[in-house]
Amino acid sequence: MTIPVRPETDRRIDELLRRFPLRESALLPALHLIQEEQGYVSEESMEYAAAKIGVSAAFVAGVVSFYTMFHRSPVGRHHIQVCQTLPCALRGTRRIMKHLEERLGIRRGETTADGRFSLVAVECLGACDTAPMLQINDQEFGRLDPQRLDEILERLR
């Protein structure tokens, strides 16, 4: 099997495997390392992780598809995740999503042609007190309205 990651990433995954008493426990951190290197977790990388850790490729695919933090295809440099759970929905998620789609010229699930922005709807991001909210990469933004969105997008351009 060809190793789809750099030798440094392979070495770091080996270190993880030595730290965890159950090999399966290293799966999430290993997937984070793969995504950190590649920007997403490809089918080939899932097969590699499965073989490396000793689980089935189907199990790894299930984990990757369950967690919204893992991407199965390339995403924009600024990956925008809009919370659509009930508290955010009641406080204006539809308006936020519509504004983003118009402003970025893409629909939910798409990436801008220049690769700068990708836009997805996700379930609870755990910040109901600041609804409506979204996350861009690892940074949360809450109490959103179209004007605040425009300010955030301008800072990212």
Beta strands, then each sheet from edge to edge (+ up, - down):
strand 1: 78-83
strand 2: 117-122
strand 3: 134-136
strand 4: 139-141
sheet 1: 2+ 1+ 3- 4+
end
